[in-house]
C-alpha cells in the first residue's frame, strides 16, 4: 500500500494517482478516472478533481493508496 502524506488540507485524486506513480501524467489520470477504474473509499469515483483528505483510501489497478 502506497502512503501519501499531506502537506496541505487535501490532494486531488488525479494528483494522488500521479504522486503514487500509478499513472504517468494528468492525461492518463483523467482517462482512468473518467473510465470508472478508480475506487475511493469503496465506491467508484469518476470525478478527477475529487478532494482526498486524511484517512481516505484509493484503489486502482490492484494497488491501494492511503492518504495520511
Secondary structure, 3 states (H helix, E strand, C coil): CEEECCCCCCEEHHHHHHHCCCCCCHHHHHHHHHCCCEEECCEECCCCCCEECCCCEEEECCEEEEEC
